[in-house]
Amino acid sequence: QVQLVESGGGLVQAGGSLRLSCAASGRIYSSSVMGWYRQTPGKQRELVATITSTGSTNYADSVKGRFTVSRDNAKNTVSLQMNSLKPEDTAVYYCKATRGLLVYWGQGTQVTVSS
């Protein structure tokens, strides 16, 4: 069964750091574009960062210079290092895998940044 399992969310003060991880089942990890998205109540889910199987990255303007996405192909994981966190980064963060027309989502992990 295809699975994406996120971990690493929590509560942090503004200016702090968190690292999110997403473990993907092997069948979807290889050749997939992996990404992180976030959602707050009443708003649409939005792109945070993506990384291709060859390591090309893309970031939302709001997180550029603060967040770094990476992947460990040997461990089938993708991570999001979040530094200089702001209260507006508070959201549920979701891991996404895209392989052709197939799209998979994790269950989400809450990140709360206090001011």
C-alpha positions as a Markdown table, in Angstrom:
| # | Residue | x | y | z |
|---|---|---|---|---|
| 1 | Gln | 0.0 | 0.0 | 0.0 |
| 2 | Val | 1.2 | 3.5 | -0.9 |
| 3 | Gln | 2.0 | 5.6 | 2.2 |
| 4 | Leu | 3.4 | 8.9 | 3.0 |
| 5 | Val | 4.1 | 9.5 | 6.7 |
| 6 | Glu | 5.0 | 12.9 | 8.0 |
| 7 | Ser | 6.7 | 13.7 | 11.3 |
| 8 | Gly | 8.5 | 16.5 | 13.1 |
| 9 | Gly | 5.7 | 19.1 | 13.6 |
| 10 | Gly | 5.2 | 20.9 | 16.8 |
| 11 | Leu | 5.1 | 24.2 | 18.7 |
| 12 | Val | 8.0 | 26.6 | 18.3 |
| 13 | Gln | 8.6 | 30.3 | 19.1 |
| 14 | Ala | 9.0 | 32.8 | 16.3 |
| 15 | Gly | 12.6 | 32.8 | 15.1 |
| 16 | Gly | 13.0 | 29.1 | 15.9 |
| 17 | Ser | 13.5 | 26.1 | 13.7 |
| 18 | Leu | 11.8 | 22.8 | 13.0 |
| 19 | Arg | 12.6 | 19.9 | 10.7 |
| 20 | Leu | 9.8 | 18.0 | 9.0 |
| 21 | Ser | 10.3 | 14.5 | 7.5 |
| 22 | Cys | 8.2 | 12.4 | 5.2 |
| 23 | Ala | 8.8 | 8.7 | 4.8 |
| 24 | Ala | 7.6 | 7.3 | 1.5 |
| 25 | Ser | 7.0 | 3.8 | 0.4 |
| 26 | Gly | 9.5 | 2.7 | -2.2 |
| 27 | Arg | 6.9 | 2.3 | -4.9 |
| 28 | Ile | 6.1 | 5.9 | -5.1 |
| 29 | Tyr | 9.4 | 7.4 | -4.1 |
| 30 | Ser | 11.5 | 6.6 | -7.1 |
| 31 | Ser | 11.1 | 9.1 | -9.9 |
| 32 | Ser | 8.4 | 11.0 | -8.0 |
| 33 | Val | 8.4 | 14.8 | -7.5 |
| 34 | Met | 8.1 | 15.2 | -3.7 |
| 35 | Gly | 6.7 | 18.3 | -2.2 |
| 36 | Trp | 5.5 | 20.1 | 1.0 |
| 37 | Tyr | 2.3 | 22.0 | 1.1 |
| 38 | Arg | 0.5 | 23.7 | 3.9 |
| 39 | Gln | -3.0 | 24.7 | 4.8 |
| 40 | Thr | -4.7 | 26.9 | 7.4 |
| 41 | Pro | -8.4 | 26.9 | 8.2 |
| 42 | Gly | -10.5 | 28.5 | 5.5 |
| 43 | Lys | -7.7 | 28.7 | 3.0 |
| 44 | Gln | -6.6 | 26.6 | 0.1 |
| 45 | Arg | -3.6 | 24.3 | 0.4 |
| 46 | Glu | -0.6 | 26.1 | -0.9 |
| 47 | Leu | 2.8 | 25.1 | -2.2 |
| 48 | Val | 5.8 | 25.4 | 0.2 |
| 49 | Ala | 8.5 | 23.6 | -1.7 |
| 50 | Thr | 9.1 | 20.8 | -4.1 |
| 51 | Ile | 12.1 | 18.6 | -5.1 |
| 52 | Thr | 12.5 | 16.4 | -8.2 |
| 53 | Ser | 14.1 | 13.0 | -8.3 |
| 54 | Thr | 17.3 | 14.7 | -9.6 |
| 55 | Gly | 17.3 | 17.3 | -6.8 |
| 56 | Ser | 15.9 | 20.4 | -8.5 |
| 57 | Thr | 14.0 | 22.5 | -6.0 |
| 58 | Asn | 11.3 | 25.1 | -6.1 |
| 59 | Tyr | 10.1 | 27.3 | -3.2 |
| 60 | Ala | 7.2 | 29.6 | -2.5 |
| 61 | Asp | 8.4 | 33.2 | -2.3 |
| 62 | Ser | 7.2 | 33.4 | 1.3 |
| 63 | Val | 9.7 | 30.8 | 2.4 |
| 64 | Lys | 12.7 | 31.4 | 0.2 |
| 65 | Gly | 15.9 | 31.8 | 2.2 |
| 66 | Arg | 14.3 | 30.3 | 5.3 |
| 67 | Phe | 13.2 | 26.8 | 4.3 |
| 68 | Thr | 15.2 | 24.1 | 2.6 |
| 69 | Val | 13.8 | 20.9 | 1.1 |
| 70 | Ser | 16.0 | 17.9 | 0.6 |
| 71 | Arg | 15.6 | 14.2 | -0.1 |
| 72 | Asp | 17.5 | 11.1 | 0.9 |
| 73 | Asn | 17.0 | 8.6 | -1.9 |
| 74 | Ala | 18.6 | 5.8 | 0.1 |
| 75 | Lys | 16.1 | 6.2 | 2.9 |
| 76 | Asn | 13.1 | 7.2 | 0.7 |
| 77 | Thr | 12.6 | 10.3 | 2.7 |
| 78 | Val | 12.1 | 14.0 | 2.0 |
| 79 | Ser | 12.7 | 16.7 | 4.6 |
| 80 | Leu | 11.9 | 20.3 | 5.1 |
| 81 | Gln | 14.2 | 22.3 | 7.3 |
| 82 | Met | 12.4 | 25.4 | 8.5 |
| 83 | Asn | 14.4 | 28.2 | 10.0 |
| 84 | Ser | 13.5 | 31.7 | 11.1 |
| 85 | Leu | 9.9 | 30.6 | 11.6 |
| 86 | Lys | 7.2 | 33.2 | 11.7 |
| 87 | Pro | 3.7 | 33.1 | 13.2 |
| 88 | Glu | 2.3 | 33.1 | 9.6 |
| 89 | Asp | 4.0 | 29.8 | 9.0 |
| 90 | Thr | 1.5 | 28.2 | 11.3 |
| 91 | Ala | -0.4 | 25.6 | 9.4 |
| 92 | Val | -0.9 | 21.9 | 8.8 |
| 93 | Tyr | 2.0 | 20.7 | 6.6 |
| 94 | Tyr | 1.4 | 18.0 | 4.1 |
| 95 | Cys | 3.8 | 15.8 | 2.1 |
| 96 | Lys | 2.9 | 15.1 | -1.5 |
| 97 | Ala | 4.3 | 12.7 | -4.0 |
| 98 | Thr | 3.6 | 13.1 | -7.7 |
| 99 | Arg | 4.4 | 10.4 | -10.2 |
| 100 | Gly | 3.0 | 11.1 | -13.6 |
| 101 | Leu | -0.8 | 11.3 | -13.1 |
| 102 | Leu | -0.6 | 9.7 | -9.7 |
| 103 | Val | -0.8 | 12.0 | -6.7 |
| 104 | Tyr | -0.4 | 10.9 | -3.0 |
| 105 | Trp | -0.8 | 12.9 | 0.2 |
| 106 | Gly | 0.3 | 12.3 | 3.7 |
| 107 | Gln | -1.9 | 12.8 | 6.7 |
| 108 | Gly | -0.4 | 16.1 | 7.6 |
| 109 | Thr | 1.5 | 17.4 | 10.6 |
| 110 | Gln | 0.7 | 20.6 | 12.6 |
| 111 | Val | 3.3 | 23.3 | 12.9 |
| 112 | Thr | 2.5 | 26.2 | 15.3 |
| 113 | Val | 4.7 | 29.2 | 15.6 |
| 114 | Ser | 4.0 | 31.4 | 18.6 |
| 115 | Ser | 4.8 | 35.1 | 18.6 |
